[in-house]
């Protein structure tokens, strides 16, 4: 998982934000916060998790599906970038 190691700090920062969001949801439930506010926080948390997943998938596609050293791999590289865009649009 070399691609994850290169992006480790960015991914860890995303996870720390997610942890904070989950803790905020927990506090809201403990405080009997109204349902709409709890759902709003949960939706934001889900969006953040989707963003994390998208980032890992995008890195995986770029590092494992495309050989950056291949001189004539433009078609495959373009297909990978199109797939990245689709994944990003779906998850974020």
Secondary structure, 3 states (H helix, E strand, C coil): CHHHHHCHHHHHHHHHHHHHHHHHHHHHHHCCCCHHHHHHHHHHHHHHHHHHHHHHHHHHHHHHCCCCCCCCCHHHHHHHHHHHHHHHHHHC
